[in-house]
Amino acid sequence: MTIEHVRAVTPGRDLGVCCIRMEAGRIVAIGSDVRPHAGDEILDGTGLTAMPGFVDIHSHGRSGADFCDATDDAFATIGRDKLRDGVTGFLATGLTRPEAELAELCRCAERYKAKGEGATCLGVHLEGPFFNREMAGAQNPAYLMDPDADFVLRLDAVSKVVKVSLAPELPGAEACIRALAARGIVSSGGHSSADYACFQRARAAGMTHLTHFCNAMVPIHHLRPSMVVGGLLADDVFVEIITDGVHLSDPMIALIARMKGPDRVMLVTDAMCAAGCPDGIYSLGGLRVRVADGCARLADVPYDPASVVSNVAGSVALFPDCFRRFVRVTGWPLHEAVKAASFNPCVSLGLADRGELVEGKIADVVLLDGDLAPRATIVRGRIAWRA
């Protein structure tokens, strides 16, 4: 297939109006002098911008389905409807649940991958159960436990666990981080009361990420530095941010972007099952959630504005909305902003074959209109969704 007359934006470069030719699932040529071959399917990209497909490495669900439903239908629904958001790759993110339920989630992930439909499942992200009880937020406290690498590796044997979120101050956390790093599994600090010194020890052990940065973490204090301060200062640590207007204020988004720069910020939705659905009562990890006016909160926990951990229960954000806000708030040009939406998540997870519009890379592409709304999503060189 060849996309003609499209503005192409890849991390670090705006290529202007050109053609993108794809074959056998990969980009084989891109540039203003590229022409389609006889027999190519032609897609007219006039007025549109092509970018590498969005990659959401922290997302629980969409359209009424949750990965923790651990059903084939739930995975199919999420994978199908993420295409509407321009998302070509995702991590199936679990919650703090019993091991048997997480194992079933992993089995569903393997069956979903085998079908080869929808957005690509790039692996499993375990958000829990290794969290600080006082910082658990919308994670079910009934199933919290101390970090245990063997727990992770048993699930990894079922389906590839790419990333584990954990609280680095818990007993055994540093040993767990080292053991996971030895197996190529990313550790990400989250739902944590860790101070700066604890963060530095975890970083030295191999922790390279911070989960939904600033949320469910001790905030900045001028005399008592926390993991948030560590994350802002550490040039080698990636931070996830949820730019839905609920989890971070616009000035905080701007501060994080300025401190971390274009190469260490990653956009995530942390979307729960109500994303793309009307307001109402939903479930997250067995906890009741009330969704109203674009915000998901625990239905049975009162909102306390003075609390370090609020009753916010994930988001109902869609990826294009997060990307649009990020571009507006930071003022970054698209060739820098797209790093946070596509390239950086891939780099952070060691996925070297995607996240760029470059010859030889997997042909995952999103076509956006002037309002940065997806108009078509291409997965491995095939149109998977079109407005």
C-alpha positions as MATLAB code, in Angstrom:
seq = 'MTIEHVRAVTPGRDLGVCCIRMEAGRIVAIGSDVRPHAGDEILDGTGLTAMPGFVDIHSHGRSGADFCDATDDAFATIGRDKLRDGVTGFLATGLTRPEAELAELCRCAERYKAKGEGATCLGVHLEGPFFNREMAGAQNPAYLMDPDADFVLRLDAVSKVVKVSLAPELPGAEACIRALAARGIVSSGGHSSADYACFQRARAAGMTHLTHFCNAMVPIHHLRPSMVVGGLLADDVFVEIITDGVHLSDPMIALIARMKGPDRVMLVTDAMCAAGCPDGIYSLGGLRVRVADGCARLADVPYDPASVVSNVAGSVALFPDCFRRFVRVTGWPLHEAVKAASFNPCVSLGLADRGELVEGKIADVVLLDGDLAPRATIVRGRIAWRA';
ca = [
       0.000    0.000    0.000;
       1.105    3.570   -0.650;
      -0.163    6.660    1.142;
       0.099    9.630   -1.203;
       0.151   13.393   -0.617;
       0.378   13.124    3.172;
       2.373   15.208    5.608;
       4.646   12.779    7.433;
       5.842   13.495   10.968;
       8.226   11.086   12.687;
      10.095   11.559   15.977;
      12.635   14.320   15.487;
      11.649   15.194   11.905;
       8.812   16.774    9.967;
       9.204   15.311    6.482;
       6.605   17.551    4.856;
       4.244   16.285    2.175;
       5.457   12.986    0.774;
       4.501    9.365    0.059;
       4.812    6.350    2.348;
       5.075    2.926    0.753;
       4.457   -0.237    2.795;
       5.018   -3.871    1.956;
       4.829   -7.091    4.015;
       3.859   -5.102    7.090;
       6.831   -2.726    7.037;
       7.687    0.695    5.667;
       9.852    0.203    2.590;
      10.105    3.776    1.319;
       9.191    7.268    2.484;
       9.873   10.613    0.861;
       8.777   13.179   -1.685;
      10.264   11.148   -4.542;
       8.550    7.862   -3.615;
       5.985    6.528   -6.074;
       3.524    3.626   -5.764;
       4.262    0.343   -7.483;
       1.889   -1.319   -9.913;
      -0.814   -3.085   -7.982;
      -0.398   -1.058   -4.776;
      -3.480   -0.074   -2.837;
      -3.523    3.748   -2.884;
      -4.637    5.835    0.082;
      -5.004    9.569   -0.532;
      -3.640   11.475    2.471;
      -4.331   14.974    1.175;
      -4.824   17.344    4.121;
      -3.847   14.698    6.670;
      -0.784   14.134    8.837;
       0.764   10.688    9.163;
       2.490    9.773   12.424;
       3.645    6.509   13.948;
       0.631    4.885   15.592;
       0.005    5.785   19.220;
       1.288    3.309   21.817;
      -0.593    3.140   25.145;
       1.473    1.223   27.706;
      -0.930    1.791   30.603;
      -4.576    1.155   29.855;
      -7.149   -1.040   31.589;
     -10.074   -0.955   29.225;
     -12.489    0.726   26.874;
     -16.078    0.567   25.676;
     -17.361   -1.233   28.756;
     -14.639   -3.912   28.731;
     -11.697   -4.402   31.109;
      -8.618   -6.563   30.605;
      -9.299   -7.954   34.092;
     -12.609   -9.318   32.796;
     -10.190  -11.923   31.417;
     -12.435  -12.860   28.520;
     -11.739  -13.068   24.807;
     -14.654  -10.723   24.143;
     -13.199   -8.065   26.441;
      -9.818   -8.164   24.703;
     -11.478   -8.076   21.279;
     -13.613   -5.070   22.214;
     -10.698   -3.085   23.631;
      -8.351   -3.978   20.769;
     -10.970   -3.091   18.162;
     -12.011    0.245   19.638;
      -8.477    1.427   20.404;
      -8.047    1.576   16.650;
     -10.588    4.420   16.631;
      -8.179    6.302   18.926;
      -5.214    5.857   16.606;
      -3.662    3.367   19.032;
      -1.786    0.645   17.158;
      -0.096   -0.986   20.170;
      -0.904   -1.402   23.856;
       0.030   -3.250   27.016;
      -2.816   -5.238   28.536;
      -2.756   -3.719   32.012;
      -3.978   -5.649   35.022;
      -4.970   -4.531   38.503;
      -4.362   -5.728   42.039;
      -6.164   -9.054   41.728;
      -5.501  -12.700   42.761;
      -2.797  -14.535   40.834;
      -5.284  -16.954   39.287;
      -7.249  -14.077   37.747;
      -4.089  -12.427   36.423;
      -3.023  -15.757   34.928;
      -6.328  -15.918   33.063;
      -5.723  -12.369   31.804;
      -2.362  -13.595   30.472;
      -3.992  -16.552   28.720;
      -6.477  -14.184   27.082;
      -3.588  -11.986   25.934;
      -1.985  -14.966   24.202;
      -5.221  -15.916   22.443;
      -5.745  -12.301   21.369;
      -2.228  -12.103   19.922;
      -2.774  -15.316   17.982;
      -5.840  -13.869   16.236;
      -3.891  -10.906   14.900;
      -6.882   -8.571   14.899;
      -7.275   -5.051   16.283;
      -4.467   -3.032   17.813;
      -1.387   -5.063   18.684;
      -0.985   -6.386   22.210;
       2.692   -5.730   22.973;
       2.641   -7.595   26.271;
       1.238   -7.472   29.795;
       1.648   -4.696   32.364;
       1.071   -5.711   35.981;
      -0.154   -2.624   37.820;
      -0.110   -4.274   41.226;
      -0.337   -6.118   43.507;
       2.968   -4.781   44.922;
       1.723   -1.455   46.290;
       1.838    0.541   49.510;
      -1.493    0.088   51.251;
      -1.663    3.759   52.228;
      -1.165    4.802   48.595;
      -3.334    2.141   46.961;
      -6.000    4.547   45.713;
      -8.361    2.597   43.437;
      -6.338   -0.630   43.766;
      -8.211   -3.311   45.723;
      -6.534   -3.492   49.185;
      -7.681   -7.092   49.706;
      -5.018   -8.435   47.349;
      -1.996   -6.220   48.064;
       1.310   -7.982   48.781;
       5.044   -7.344   48.994;
       7.059   -7.533   45.752;
       7.743  -11.099   44.642;
       9.705  -11.763   41.449;
       8.587  -15.402   41.371;
       4.942  -14.240   41.270;
       5.777  -12.190   38.165;
       7.785  -14.933   36.505;
       4.960  -17.446   36.898;
       2.713  -15.053   34.971;
       5.476  -14.284   32.498;
       5.576  -17.995   31.674;
       1.935  -17.707   30.559;
       2.279  -14.482   28.544;
       5.145  -12.015   28.254;
       5.110   -9.565   31.164;
       6.793   -6.437   29.856;
       6.333   -4.065   32.768;
       5.602   -4.263   36.513;
       4.486   -1.294   38.607;
       5.476   -1.501   42.279;
       6.181    0.561   45.389;
       9.972    0.576   45.862;
       9.793    1.160   49.627;
       8.145   -2.219   50.310;
      10.169   -5.124   51.750;
      11.952   -7.046   49.004;
      11.338   -4.388   46.341;
      14.960   -3.783   45.399;
      15.715   -7.505   45.095;
      12.576   -7.884   42.968;
      13.621   -4.999   40.711;
      17.055   -6.559   40.177;
      15.555   -9.970   39.428;
      13.081   -8.519   36.923;
      15.754   -6.410   35.235;
      17.817   -9.569   34.758;
      14.876  -11.037   32.826;
      14.340   -7.894   30.737;
      11.169   -6.873   32.598;
      10.756   -3.141   33.265;
      10.080   -2.013   36.847;
       8.073    1.179   37.329;
       7.564    2.983   40.642;
       3.973    3.697   41.587;
       1.350    3.843   44.339;
       4.229    4.680   46.610;
       5.307    6.841   49.541;
       8.979    6.520   48.558;
      11.256    9.414   49.380;
      14.167   10.595   47.262;
      16.715    8.267   48.874;
      14.471    5.241   48.343;
      13.930    6.252   44.728;
      17.667    6.465   44.190;
      18.213    2.974   45.622;
      15.480    1.568   43.378;
      16.949    3.387   40.397;
      20.352    1.867   41.146;
      18.678   -1.559   41.322;
      17.253   -1.075   37.820;
      13.928    0.798   38.102;
      13.589    2.845   34.903;
       9.955    4.056   34.918;
       7.491    5.922   37.096;
       3.809    5.010   36.819;
       1.200    7.779   36.286;
       3.789   10.284   37.484;
       2.767   12.453   40.476;
      -0.454   10.505   41.027;
      -0.435    8.251   44.119;
       2.997    9.633   45.045;
       4.161   12.004   47.790;
       4.103   15.497   46.272;
       6.980   17.953   46.072;
       8.208   19.500   49.344;
      11.139   21.896   49.539;
      12.773   20.109   52.500;
      11.561   16.524   52.138;
      12.258   15.423   48.539;
      10.150   12.533   47.288;
      10.127   10.157   44.336;
       8.525   12.945   42.303;
      11.635   15.085   42.751;
      13.785   12.083   41.875;
      11.812   11.465   38.729;
      12.155   15.074   37.605;
      15.925   15.045   38.123;
      16.814   11.588   36.770;
      17.707   11.880   33.083;
      17.575    8.101   32.579;
      14.082    7.535   34.024;
      10.906    7.612   31.914;
       7.717    9.088   33.380;
       4.130    8.311   32.396;
       1.709   11.223   32.495;
      -2.077   11.206   32.148;
      -2.976   14.435   30.351;
      -6.736   14.179   30.705;
      -7.129   17.399   32.716;
      -8.057   15.410   35.835;
      -4.822   13.757   36.927;
      -2.473   16.692   36.288;
      -3.037   20.421   35.977;
      -1.851   22.097   32.811;
       0.983   23.968   34.621;
       2.203   20.656   36.078;
       2.156   19.071   32.619;
       4.231   22.011   31.364;
       6.680   21.692   34.268;
       7.175   17.946   33.744;
       7.650   18.427   30.004;
      10.219   21.179   30.546;
      12.147   19.206   33.196;
      12.132   15.839   31.444;
      12.376   16.987   27.841;
      10.987   15.249   24.754;
      12.924   12.000   25.238;
      11.673   10.827   28.653;
       7.951   11.675   28.772;
       5.324    9.065   27.857;
       1.610    9.715   27.421;
      -0.753    7.093   28.832;
      -4.504    7.048   29.291;
      -4.785    4.750   32.346;
      -8.285    4.345   30.917;
     -10.761    2.122   32.715;
     -13.678    0.324   31.133;
     -15.892    3.436   30.985;
     -13.668    5.135   28.394;
     -15.869    5.834   25.398;
     -19.041    5.185   27.442;
     -21.733    7.392   29.020;
     -21.696    8.491   32.652;
     -22.812    5.954   35.219;
     -21.669    3.317   37.710;
     -18.894    0.942   36.626;
     -16.486   -1.519   38.244;
     -12.694   -1.378   38.537;
     -10.952   -4.333   40.109;
     -14.070   -5.169   42.097;
     -14.545   -1.575   43.349;
     -17.545    0.567   42.373;
     -16.685    3.620   40.283;
     -18.933    6.571   39.476;
     -18.208    8.298   36.167;
     -19.486   11.845   35.709;
     -18.329   14.811   33.660;
     -15.201   13.122   32.349;
     -13.961   11.932   35.733;
     -14.006    8.464   37.323;
     -14.099    8.326   41.135;
     -14.574    5.554   43.679;
     -18.290    5.593   44.391;
     -17.948    4.567   48.030;
     -14.978    6.761   49.030;
     -15.684   10.466   49.633;
     -13.504   12.962   47.826;
     -10.961   14.603   50.130;
      -9.081   17.449   48.419;
      -6.470   17.437   51.221;
      -5.579   13.766   50.762;
      -2.342   12.790   49.007;
      -4.239    9.985   47.274;
      -7.646   11.045   45.970;
     -10.611    8.838   45.084;
      -9.932    9.172   41.352;
     -10.186    5.687   39.808;
      -8.257    5.651   36.560;
      -9.447    7.791   33.677;
     -12.055    7.766   30.956;
      -9.656    9.476   28.561;
      -9.166    8.602   24.916;
      -5.618    8.837   23.577;
      -6.190   11.557   20.933;
      -7.631   13.866   23.594;
      -4.582   13.336   25.802;
      -2.269   13.987   22.864;
      -4.158   17.123   21.840;
      -3.945   18.597   25.358;
      -0.252   17.720   25.584;
       0.515   19.515   22.306;
      -1.473   22.566   23.376;
       0.021   22.828   26.861;
       3.651   22.196   25.934;
       3.678   24.063   22.648;
       6.028   21.399   21.308;
       6.084   20.888   17.538;
       4.505   17.646   16.414;
       7.845   16.018   15.639;
       8.774   16.397   19.336;
       5.341   15.754   20.862;
       4.932   12.497   18.921;
       7.880   11.058   20.833;
       5.735   11.002   23.974;
       2.871    9.293   22.158;
       4.742    6.645   20.166;
       8.519    6.533   20.207;
       9.382    6.898   23.894;
       7.096    4.093   25.074;
       8.722    1.784   22.535;
      12.255    2.832   23.494;
      11.466    2.433   27.179;
      10.298   -1.146   26.661;
      13.064   -2.125   24.252;
      10.736   -2.361   21.237;
      13.121   -1.270   18.493;
      10.986   -2.237   15.504;
       8.211    0.368   15.756;
       7.392    3.913   16.849;
       8.902    5.728   13.842;
       8.078    6.371   10.195;
      11.385    4.987    8.984;
      12.267    2.430    6.328;
      12.365   -1.057    7.828;
      10.108   -0.279   10.797;
       6.733   -1.948   11.300;
       4.114   -0.010    9.333;
       1.921    1.154   12.215;
       0.549    4.556   11.210;
      -2.174    6.934   12.316;
      -3.573    9.573    9.956;
      -4.743   12.716   11.763;
      -6.770   15.678   10.567;
      -6.053   19.310   11.385;
      -7.627   18.934   14.827;
      -5.387   15.919   15.580;
      -8.376   13.598   15.380;
      -7.703   10.129   13.890;
      -9.108    9.547   10.420;
      -7.471    6.184    9.719;
      -5.370    3.673   11.614;
      -2.959    1.352    9.827;
      -1.570   -1.747   11.560;
       1.283   -3.617    9.904;
       0.612   -1.964    6.566;
      -3.129   -2.641    6.450;
      -6.011   -0.256    7.067;
      -7.463   -1.518   10.356;
      -9.924    1.337   10.906;
     -11.150    4.275    8.864;
     -13.482    7.082    9.816;
];
